[in-house]
Amino acid sequence: MTIEEAERIISDLTLLRSRGSSVFGGDAHKFKLKPAMDERSLGQFEASQGVSLPSDYRTFLTYIGSGGAGPYYGLFDFGWMDHNHTVKRWHEGDGFVGVLRQPFPFSEHWNDLTGRPDSELADSDEDEYWRQMEAFEERYYSAVDGAIPICHLGCALRHWLVVSGPEAGHVWDDSRADDEGFSPLSQPGHDRLTFYLWYRTWLDEALQQKANKP
């Protein structure tokens, strides 16, 4: 992301903040941003985790804002995530976010439902059903290495930004709550979305909806 592109984002958000848009989630963040982060704090985080954040995301954090206005219910404040209808700080190895320096484990759509018990088992052996379900959920919902959560879509559906491995810099959809696994985000002409493309696509949609508003 260039400084010119960053300046355009700031300008477009200012316009939306003054005139509004019916884009999904706009009522939650009202197109407002949290203060930008200082370079030193971000550098300390990267050094402590052994990662380099994608450059476009880094520019956003240090030049535009550390969270707020963004796709769906907004961009998470850096280091925070949704949890049971509230927000909490995430920490590497907390059972949700894995080890950031480890490569993100997926390179294509993943939805391995192996081991999920059939609902009919609950009728014949409820204890065994829940034993198998617990084992399945422990594997299926395991912590995600090499990525950080950046927004939520509601109902425990989230987007992650990959920071380590071959997929670094790309945004992935986490629909495990709907039993649909992980998928890379894409759009016509782009089989992967960088943070900037992800954010810019949302912003263009919000501007278009504003333009069509009677």
KEBA-924020 format. One record per residue: residue number from 1; y, z, x of N, C-alpha, C in turn; residue in one letter. Coordinates in steps of 0.02 Angstrom, whole numbers, m for minus. Each point is the difference from the previous one (the first is absolute). Layout:
BEGIN
+-----+--------+--------+--------+---------+--------+--------+--------+--------+--------+--------+
| num | nnorth |    nup |  neast | canorth |   caup | caeast | cnorth |    cup |  ceast | residu |
+-----+--------+--------+--------+---------+--------+--------+--------+--------+--------+--------+
| NUM |      Y |      Z |      X |       Y |      Z |      X |      Y |      Z |      X |      A |
...
+-----+--------+--------+--------+---------+--------+--------+--------+--------+--------+--------+
***
This chain:
BEGIN
+-----+--------+--------+--------+---------+--------+--------+--------+--------+--------+--------+
| num | nnorth |    nup |  neast | canorth |   caup | caeast | cnorth |    cup |  ceast | residu |
+-----+--------+--------+--------+---------+--------+--------+--------+--------+--------+--------+
|   1 |    m59 |      0 |     42 |      59 |      0 |    m42 |     62 |      0 |     44 |      M |
|   2 |     43 |    m49 |    m10 |      62 |     m3 |     38 |     52 |     47 |    m32 |      T |
|   3 |     53 |     13 |     37 |      55 |     41 |    m27 |     32 |    m35 |    m60 |      I |
|   4 |      3 |    m67 |      3 |      28 |    m37 |    m57 |    m43 |      9 |    m62 |      E |
|   5 |    m66 |     m1 |      9 |     m45 |     11 |    m57 |      7 |     72 |    m26 |      E |
|   6 |      8 |     47 |     46 |       9 |     70 |    m21 |     66 |      8 |    m38 |      A |
|   7 |     52 |    m32 |     23 |      65 |      5 |    m34 |     m4 |    m31 |    m70 |      E |
|   8 |    m39 |    m53 |     m6 |      m7 |    m31 |    m66 |    m37 |     47 |    m48 |      R |
|   9 |    m51 |     35 |     25 |     m35 |     48 |    m42 |     48 |     54 |    m24 |      I |
|  10 |     41 |     26 |     44 |      49 |     52 |    m19 |     48 |    m27 |    m52 |      I |
|  11 |     23 |    m61 |      9 |      47 |    m31 |    m48 |    m32 |    m10 |    m67 |      S |
|  12 |    m62 |    m24 |     m1 |     m35 |    m12 |    m63 |    m14 |     65 |    m37 |      D |
|  13 |    m19 |     52 |     36 |     m12 |     64 |    m32 |     65 |     29 |    m29 |      L |
|  14 |     55 |    m11 |     34 |      65 |     23 |    m26 |     16 |    m35 |    m65 |      T |
|  15 |    m14 |    m65 |     m3 |      11 |    m38 |    m61 |    m43 |     26 |    m57 |      L |
|  16 |    m64 |     11 |     14 |     m46 |     25 |    m51 |     19 |     70 |    m23 |      L |
|  17 |     23 |     40 |     46 |      19 |     68 |    m17 |     60 |      0 |    m48 |      R |
|  18 |     44 |    m48 |      8 |      60 |     m2 |    m42 |    m12 |    m34 |    m68 |      S |
|  19 |    m48 |    m46 |     m1 |     m10 |    m39 |    m61 |    m68 |     10 |    m33 |      R |
|  20 |    m48 |     28 |     37 |     m65 |     15 |    m30 |    m46 |    m60 |     m2 |      G |
|  21 |    m63 |     14 |    m16 |     m53 |    m50 |     m7 |    m56 |     33 |    m39 |      S |
|  22 |    m38 |    m40 |    m36 |     m55 |     26 |    m40 |    m66 |     m1 |     39 |      S |
|  23 |      3 |    m10 |     66 |     m61 |     m3 |     39 |    m38 |     66 |     m5 |      V |
|  24 |    m66 |     m4 |     m1 |     m43 |     59 |     m7 |     17 |     52 |     53 |      F |
|  25 |      8 |     62 |    m22 |      13 |     55 |     46 |     72 |     11 |     17 |      G |
|  26 |     45 |    m45 |    m21 |      70 |      6 |     17 |     31 |     64 |    m26 |      G |
|  27 |    m23 |     23 |    m57 |      27 |     62 |    m28 |    m17 |     61 |     42 |      D |
|  28 |    m53 |     m6 |     40 |     m21 |     57 |     41 |     44 |      8 |     62 |      A |
|  29 |     15 |    m54 |     34 |      38 |      5 |     62 |     73 |    m22 |     m7 |      H |
|  30 |     15 |    m36 |    m54 |      68 |    m22 |    m16 |     32 |    m39 |     58 |      K |
|  31 |    m42 |    m32 |     40 |      21 |    m43 |     55 |     40 |     38 |     53 |      F |
|  32 |    m12 |     65 |      4 |      33 |     41 |     51 |    m45 |     11 |     60 |      K |
|  33 |     30 |      8 |     58 |     m37 |     10 |     62 |     11 |     70 |     28 |      L |
|  34 |    m49 |     25 |     36 |       9 |     61 |     37 |     33 |    m17 |     68 |      K |
|  35 |     33 |     48 |     32 |      32 |    m14 |     64 |    m49 |    m29 |     51 |      P |
|  36 |     26 |    m44 |     42 |     m41 |    m30 |     52 |    m20 |     53 |     51 |      A |
|  37 |    m55 |    m13 |     35 |     m25 |     45 |     52 |     34 |    m16 |     67 |      M |
|  38 |      3 |     51 |     42 |      27 |    m14 |     67 |    m56 |    m25 |     45 |      D |
|  39 |     18 |    m40 |     47 |     m47 |    m33 |     45 |    m42 |     52 |     38 |      E |
|  40 |     31 |     54 |     20 |     m36 |     50 |     39 |    m57 |     31 |    m39 |      R |
|  41 |     12 |     19 |    m63 |     m52 |     32 |    m41 |    m58 |    m47 |    m10 |      S |
|  42 |     15 |    m64 |    m13 |     m53 |    m48 |    m11 |    m40 |    m12 |     64 |      L |
|  43 |     36 |     m2 |     56 |     m34 |     m9 |     64 |    m46 |     58 |     16 |      G |
|  44 |     21 |     61 |    m18 |     m42 |     59 |     12 |    m63 |     m4 |    m43 |      Q |
|  45 |      7 |    m23 |    m62 |     m58 |     m7 |    m44 |    m49 |    m50 |     30 |      F |
|  46 |     24 |    m58 |     22 |     m43 |    m52 |     28 |    m36 |     26 |     62 |      E |
|  47 |     36 |     35 |     42 |     m30 |     26 |     61 |    m54 |     52 |    m15 |      A |
|  48 |     13 |     42 |    m50 |     m49 |     52 |    m16 |    m63 |    m28 |    m32 |      S |
|  49 |      6 |    m56 |    m35 |     m57 |    m30 |    m34 |    m33 |    m56 |     40 |      Q |
|  50 |     33 |    m21 |     53 |     m28 |    m54 |     41 |      1 |    m67 |    m34 |      G |
|  51 |     53 |    m13 |    m41 |       6 |    m64 |    m35 |     71 |    m26 |      7 |      V |
|  52 |      7 |    m65 |    m12 |      66 |    m31 |     m7 |      4 |    m27 |    m71 |      S |
|  53 |     48 |     24 |    m38 |       6 |    m23 |    m69 |     21 |    m74 |     m1 |      L |
|  54 |    m22 |    m38 |    m51 |      20 |    m70 |     m6 |     76 |     m5 |      5 |      P |
|  55 |     24 |    m50 |     38 |      72 |     m4 |     15 |     43 |     m6 |    m62 |      S |
|  56 |    m23 |    m37 |    m51 |      42 |     m8 |    m60 |      6 |     66 |    m38 |      D |
|  57 |    m55 |     38 |     m3 |       3 |     65 |    m32 |     44 |     48 |     40 |      Y |
|  58 |     m6 |     m4 |     65 |      40 |     43 |     44 |     75 |    m14 |    m10 |      R |
|  59 |     18 |    m64 |     m4 |      69 |    m19 |    m12 |     25 |     27 |    m67 |      T |
|  60 |    m44 |     m5 |    m50 |      18 |     26 |    m66 |     16 |     74 |      4 |      F |
|  61 |    m44 |     38 |     32 |       8 |     72 |      3 |     63 |     21 |     38 |      L |
|  62 |     16 |    m34 |     54 |      56 |     21 |     42 |     66 |    m33 |    m18 |      T |
|  63 |     m2 |    m54 |    m38 |      61 |    m36 |    m15 |     18 |      1 |    m75 |      Y |
|  64 |    m52 |      1 |    m43 |      12 |     m5 |    m72 |     m9 |     67 |    m34 |      I |
|  65 |    m59 |     30 |      5 |     m13 |     64 |    m32 |    m70 |     24 |     13 |      G |
|  66 |    m11 |     65 |     m6 |     m66 |     28 |     14 |    m45 |      3 |    m61 |      S |
|  67 |     23 |    m27 |    m56 |     m39 |     m1 |    m62 |     46 |    m14 |    m58 |      G |
|  68 |    m29 |      3 |    m61 |      41 |    m11 |    m60 |    m16 |    m66 |    m33 |      G |
|  69 |     51 |    m40 |    m13 |      m8 |    m63 |    m36 |    m54 |    m44 |     31 |      A |
|  70 |    m44 |    m26 |    m43 |     m53 |    m43 |     26 |    m49 |    m18 |    m55 |      G |
|  71 |    m52 |    m37 |     17 |     m49 |    m22 |    m50 |    m29 |     57 |    m41 |      P |
|  72 |    m16 |    m16 |    m62 |     m32 |     47 |    m47 |     43 |     63 |     m6 |      Y |
|  73 |    m27 |     59 |     17 |      39 |     62 |     m9 |     43 |     16 |     61 |      Y |
|  74 |      8 |    m47 |     44 |      44 |      9 |     57 |    m37 |     11 |     65 |      G |
|  75 |     36 |     m8 |     55 |     m28 |      9 |     67 |     m4 |     75 |     15 |      L |
|  76 |    m59 |     23 |     19 |      m8 |     70 |     18 |     50 |     18 |     55 |      F |
|  77 |     28 |     60 |     m4 |      36 |     28 |     57 |    m49 |      2 |     58 |      D |
|  78 |     24 |    m17 |     59 |     m45 |     m3 |     57 |    m35 |     67 |     10 |      F |
|  79 |    m66 |     m2 |      3 |     m40 |     60 |      9 |    m21 |     35 |    m64 |      G |
|  80 |     18 |    m30 |    m57 |     m17 |     30 |    m65 |    m41 |    m48 |    m42 |      W |
|  81 |    m33 |     27 |    m51 |     m41 |    m40 |    m45 |     m5 |     35 |    m67 |      M |
|  82 |    m24 |    m36 |    m50 |     m12 |     31 |    m66 |    m65 |     38 |      1 |      D |
|  83 |     m3 |     53 |    m40 |     m61 |     40 |     m3 |      1 |     40 |    m65 |      H |
|  84 |    m46 |    m17 |    m46 |      m5 |     37 |    m63 |     68 |      7 |    m35 |      N |
|  85 |     33 |    m57 |     m9 |      63 |     m4 |    m37 |     58 |     35 |     35 |      H |
|  86 |     m7 |     13 |     64 |      55 |     27 |     39 |     m1 |    m34 |     68 |      T |
|  87 |     37 |     26 |     49 |       0 |    m30 |     66 |    m18 |     53 |     51 |      V |
|  88 |    m29 |    m21 |     55 |     m17 |     46 |     54 |      4 |    m37 |     66 |      K |
|  89 |      8 |     38 |     53 |      m3 |    m30 |     67 |    m72 |    m18 |     16 |      R |
|  90 |     m8 |    m58 |     32 |     m66 |    m15 |     25 |     m2 |     13 |     75 |      W |
|  91 |    m60 |     15 |     24 |     m11 |     12 |     71 |    m63 |    m37 |     21 |      H |
|  92 |      2 |    m26 |     59 |     m59 |    m33 |     27 |    m60 |     46 |     m5 |      E |
|  93 |    m54 |    m26 |    m28 |     m61 |     39 |     m5 |     m1 |     49 |    m57 |      G |
|  94 |     44 |     m9 |    m49 |       4 |     47 |    m56 |    m51 |    m14 |    m55 |      D |
|  95 |    m45 |    m48 |     12 |     m50 |    m19 |    m50 |     22 |    m59 |    m41 |      G |
|  96 |     63 |    m19 |      6 |      27 |    m58 |    m36 |     21 |    m53 |     51 |      F |
|  97 |     45 |     19 |     44 |      18 |    m42 |     57 |    m47 |     17 |     57 |      V |
|  98 |    m30 |    m51 |     29 |     m47 |     11 |     55 |     35 |      5 |     67 |      G |
|  99 |    m30 |    m30 |     51 |      27 |      0 |     68 |     41 |    m64 |      9 |      V |
| 100 |     64 |      7 |      9 |      44 |    m59 |      1 |    m14 |    m47 |     59 |      L |
| 101 |    m20 |     28 |     57 |     m12 |    m44 |     58 |    m66 |    m37 |     m5 |      R |
| 102 |    m43 |     19 |    m47 |     m63 |    m35 |    m10 |     12 |    m64 |    m41 |      Q |
| 103 |    m34 |    m55 |     14 |      12 |    m62 |    m37 |    m15 |      7 |    m75 |      P |
| 104 |     41 |    m31 |    m39 |     m13 |     m4 |    m72 |    m68 |    m34 |    m10 |      F |
| 105 |    m43 |     27 |    m42 |     m70 |    m21 |     m1 |    m15 |    m66 |    m36 |      P |
| 106 |     48 |    m30 |    m35 |     m15 |    m58 |    m41 |     36 |    m62 |     25 |      F |
| 107 |    m32 |    m57 |     m9 |      31 |    m64 |     17 |     m3 |    m48 |    m59 |      S |
| 108 |    m35 |     19 |    m52 |      m5 |    m38 |    m62 |    m13 |     49 |    m57 |      E |
| 109 |      3 |    m26 |    m62 |      m9 |     44 |    m57 |    m63 |     42 |      8 |      H |
| 110 |      8 |     65 |    m14 |     m56 |     47 |      6 |     m6 |     41 |    m64 |      W |
| 111 |    m61 |      4 |    m26 |     m12 |     42 |    m58 |    m74 |     17 |     m3 |      N |
| 112 |    m22 |     41 |     48 |     m70 |     17 |      5 |    m16 |     59 |    m47 |      D |
| 113 |    m32 |    m16 |    m56 |     m17 |     50 |    m50 |    m72 |     26 |      8 |      L |
| 114 |    m29 |    m15 |     58 |     m68 |     23 |     13 |     m4 |     76 |     m7 |      T |
| 115 |    m51 |     22 |    m35 |     m11 |     72 |     m7 |     32 |     31 |    m61 |      G |
| 116 |     39 |    m38 |    m37 |      29 |     29 |    m61 |    m54 |      5 |    m53 |      R |
| 117 |    m14 |     59 |    m26 |     m56 |      7 |    m47 |     14 |    m32 |    m67 |      P |
| 118 |    m53 |    m23 |    m32 |       5 |    m28 |    m67 |     14 |     56 |    m49 |      D |
| 119 |     42 |    m14 |    m49 |      18 |     52 |    m49 |    m60 |     25 |    m39 |      S |
| 120 |    m53 |    m41 |     m5 |     m60 |     21 |    m37 |    m35 |     58 |     35 |      E |
| 121 |     10 |      6 |     66 |     m31 |     56 |     36 |     27 |     66 |    m25 |      L |
| 122 |     62 |      2 |    m22 |      29 |     63 |    m24 |    m37 |     26 |    m61 |      A |
| 123 |    m29 |    m45 |    m39 |     m36 |     22 |    m60 |    m68 |     30 |     18 |      D |
| 124 |    m31 |    m25 |     54 |     m66 |     23 |     17 |      0 |     56 |     52 |      S |
| 125 |     50 |     m1 |     45 |       3 |     51 |     53 |     73 |      9 |     20 |      D |
| 126 |     35 |     42 |    m36 |      72 |      6 |     12 |     16 |     26 |     70 |      E |
| 127 |    m39 |     47 |     24 |      12 |     28 |     67 |     m6 |    m54 |     53 |      D |
| 128 |    m53 |    m41 |     m6 |     m10 |    m54 |     49 |     56 |    m51 |     m5 |      E |
| 129 |     21 |    m14 |    m61 |      56 |    m47 |    m10 |     62 |     22 |     38 |      Y |
| 130 |     18 |     63 |     m7 |      60 |     25 |     33 |     m9 |      7 |     75 |      W |
| 131 |    m62 |     13 |     22 |     m12 |      1 |     72 |     13 |    m68 |     30 |      R |
| 132 |    m27 |    m52 |    m34 |      11 |    m68 |     25 |     73 |    m22 |     m6 |      Q |
| 133 |     32 |     20 |    m55 |      70 |    m19 |     m9 |     44 |     31 |     54 |      M |
| 134 |    m13 |     62 |     16 |      40 |     34 |     52 |     m9 |    m34 |     67 |      E |
| 135 |    m62 |    m19 |     16 |     m13 |    m35 |     63 |     35 |    m68 |      1 |      A |
| 136 |     m2 |    m35 |    m57 |      32 |    m65 |     m5 |     76 |      6 |     10 |      F |
| 137 |     30 |     47 |    m36 |      73 |      7 |      3 |     24 |     22 |     69 |      E |
| 138 |    m40 |     41 |     33 |      18 |     21 |     68 |      5 |    m60 |     47 |      E |
| 139 |    m45 |    m49 |    m10 |       3 |    m60 |     42 |     53 |    m49 |    m25 |      R |
| 140 |      1 |    m13 |    m64 |      44 |    m51 |    m29 |     74 |     18 |      8 |      Y |
| 141 |     15 |     64 |     m9 |      69 |     23 |      4 |     15 |     35 |     66 |      Y |
| 142 |    m34 |    m20 |     52 |      11 |     30 |     66 |     70 |    m17 |     26 |      S |
| 143 |     23 |     39 |     48 |      66 |    m11 |     30 |      5 |    m69 |     30 |      A |
| 144 |     59 |    m29 |     m2 |      11 |    m69 |     24 |     30 |      2 |     70 |      V |
| 145 |    m36 |    m27 |     48 |      25 |     m5 |     69 |     50 |    m57 |      6 |      D |
| 146 |     46 |      7 |     47 |      43 |    m56 |     21 |     50 |    m24 |    m51 |      G |
| 147 |     19 |     40 |    m49 |      48 |    m22 |    m51 |     36 |     60 |    m29 |      A |
| 148 |     59 |    m13 |    m28 |      37 |     53 |    m33 |     17 |    m21 |    m72 |      I |
| 149 |      0 |     47 |    m47 |      17 |    m17 |    m69 |     76 |    m11 |     m6 |      P |
| 150 |     19 |    m54 |    m35 |      72 |    m14 |     m5 |     26 |     m1 |    m72 |      I |
| 151 |    m43 |     m5 |    m50 |      24 |      5 |    m69 |    m59 |     10 |    m47 |      C |
| 152 |     14 |     20 |    m62 |     m53 |      5 |    m49 |     19 |    m39 |    m63 |      H |
| 153 |    m52 |    m23 |    m34 |       8 |    m41 |    m59 |    m15 |     40 |    m64 |      L |
| 154 |    m13 |     64 |      9 |     m21 |     42 |    m56 |    m76 |      5 |     m1 |      G |
| 155 |    m25 |     53 |    m31 |     m73 |      9 |    m10 |    m39 |     m2 |     65 |      C |
| 156 |     28 |     27 |     54 |     m33 |      5 |     66 |    m12 |    m68 |     32 |      A |
| 157 |     36 |    m51 |    m21 |      m2 |    m66 |     32 |     57 |     m4 |     50 |      L |
| 158 |    m15 |    m23 |     61 |      50 |      2 |     53 |      0 |    m63 |     43 |      R |
| 159 |     54 |     m7 |     38 |       4 |    m51 |     52 |      5 |     35 |     68 |      H |
| 160 |    m33 |    m29 |     48 |      m2 |     27 |     68 |     28 |    m52 |     49 |      W |
| 161 |     34 |     23 |     51 |      23 |    m43 |     55 |    m44 |     14 |     60 |      L |
| 162 |    m33 |    m52 |     24 |     m46 |      8 |     57 |     41 |      5 |     65 |      V |
| 163 |    m19 |     48 |     42 |      37 |     11 |     63 |    m44 |     m8 |     62 |      V |
| 164 |    m66 |     m7 |     m9 |     m44 |     m8 |     58 |    m55 |    m50 |    m16 |      S |
| 165 |    m19 |    m38 |     51 |     m55 |    m48 |     m8 |     26 |    m70 |    m16 |      G |
| 166 |    m47 |    m47 |     m9 |      19 |    m70 |    m13 |     44 |    m10 |    m61 |      P |
| 167 |     m4 |     45 |    m49 |      40 |     m8 |    m61 |     68 |     36 |      5 |      E |
| 168 |     18 |     25 |     58 |      63 |     36 |      8 |     59 |    m42 |    m23 |      A |
| 169 |     44 |     31 |    m38 |      59 |    m34 |    m26 |     m8 |    m27 |    m70 |      G |
| 170 |    m61 |      2 |    m28 |     m13 |    m27 |    m66 |     m5 |     56 |    m52 |      H |
| 171 |     17 |    m17 |    m62 |      m4 |     47 |    m55 |    m64 |    m12 |    m40 |      V |
| 172 |    m36 |     54 |    m13 |     m63 |     m4 |    m38 |      4 |     40 |    m64 |      W |
| 173 |    m35 |    m25 |    m51 |      m4 |     34 |    m64 |    m61 |     45 |     m1 |      D |
| 174 |     11 |     62 |    m22 |     m54 |     49 |     m7 |    m11 |     12 |    m75 |      D |
| 175 |    m51 |    m32 |    m27 |     m17 |      8 |    m71 |    m66 |     36 |     m9 |      S |
| 176 |    m16 |     45 |     45 |     m62 |     38 |     m5 |     m2 |     41 |    m65 |      R |
| 177 |     57 |     22 |    m23 |       2 |     39 |    m62 |    m24 |    m41 |    m60 |      A |
| 178 |      2 |    m66 |      5 |     m26 |    m45 |    m52 |    m66 |    m31 |     21 |      D |
| 179 |    m32 |     29 |     51 |     m64 |    m25 |     26 |      5 |    m72 |     25 |      D |
| 180 |     59 |    m18 |     28 |      10 |    m69 |     24 |     13 |     m3 |     75 |      E |
| 181 |     m4 |     55 |     35 |       3 |      0 |     73 |     66 |    m18 |     30 |      G |
| 182 |     m3 |    m28 |     60 |      58 |    m21 |     39 |      6 |    m75 |      3 |      F |
| 183 |     61 |    m26 |     m5 |      12 |    m72 |      6 |     65 |    m13 |     36 |      S |
| 184 |      3 |    m52 |     42 |      63 |    m17 |     32 |     46 |    m33 |    m52 |      P |
| 185 |     64 |     17 |      1 |      47 |    m32 |    m45 |     16 |    m70 |     25 |      L |
| 186 |     10 |    m47 |    m46 |      16 |    m69 |     18 |     44 |    m30 |    m54 |      S |
| 187 |     25 |    m59 |     14 |      38 |    m39 |    m48 |     m3 |    m73 |     22 |      Q |
| 188 |     17 |    m47 |    m43 |      m3 |    m70 |     20 |     36 |    m13 |     66 |      P |
| 189 |    m35 |    m31 |     46 |      29 |    m14 |     65 |    m10 |     55 |     51 |      G |
| 190 |    m25 |     58 |    m21 |     m10 |     56 |     46 |    m65 |     35 |    m19 |      H |
| 191 |    m51 |     m4 |     44 |     m63 |     34 |    m16 |      3 |     74 |     18 |      D |
| 192 |     54 |     22 |     31 |      14 |     70 |     14 |     75 |     12 |    m11 |      R |
| 193 |     17 |     60 |    m21 |      70 |     18 |     m7 |     19 |     53 |     52 |      L |
| 194 |     52 |    m15 |     38 |      29 |     51 |     43 |     41 |     47 |    m42 |      T |
| 195 |     22 |     55 |     29 |      42 |     46 |    m37 |     63 |    m35 |    m26 |      F |
| 196 |     31 |    m41 |     43 |      62 |    m34 |    m22 |    m14 |    m47 |    m58 |      Y |
| 197 |    m52 |    m40 |      3 |     m16 |    m46 |    m55 |    m16 |     39 |    m64 |      L |
| 198 |    m36 |     54 |      7 |     m17 |     42 |    m57 |     63 |     27 |    m33 |      W |
| 199 |     45 |     25 |     40 |      61 |     30 |    m26 |     47 |    m55 |    m28 |      Y |
| 200 |      7 |    m54 |     37 |      46 |    m54 |    m21 |    m24 |    m32 |    m65 |      R |
| 201 |    m65 |     m8 |     m8 |     m28 |    m29 |    m61 |     19 |     44 |    m60 |      T |
| 202 |     m8 |     65 |      8 |      19 |     46 |    m54 |     74 |     m5 |    m15 |      W |
| 203 |     41 |     m1 |     51 |      72 |     m1 |     m8 |     22 |    m65 |    m35 |      L |
| 204 |    m29 |    m56 |     18 |      17 |    m63 |    m32 |    m19 |      1 |    m74 |      D |
| 205 |    m57 |     32 |    m15 |     m21 |      6 |    m70 |     50 |     42 |    m40 |      E |
| 206 |     22 |     55 |     31 |      49 |     43 |    m34 |     66 |    m37 |    m12 |      A |
| 207 |     21 |    m39 |     48 |      62 |    m39 |     m7 |     m8 |    m53 |    m55 |      L |
| 208 |    m59 |    m32 |     m3 |     m12 |    m51 |    m50 |      1 |     31 |    m70 |      Q |
| 209 |    m31 |     58 |     m7 |       0 |     33 |    m65 |     70 |     21 |    m21 |      Q |
| 210 |     41 |     20 |     49 |      69 |     16 |    m15 |     38 |    m61 |    m24 |      K |
| 211 |    m13 |    m57 |     34 |      34 |    m62 |    m19 |    m19 |    m23 |    m70 |      A |
| 212 |    m62 |     15 |    m20 |     m24 |    m21 |    m67 |     17 |     50 |    m54 |      N |
| 213 |     28 |     57 |     20 |      15 |     52 |    m49 |     59 |    m22 |    m43 |      K |
| 214 |     m7 |      2 |    m67 |      54 |    m22 |    m44 |     62 |     46 |      5 |      P |
+-----+--------+--------+--------+---------+--------+--------+--------+--------+--------+--------+
***
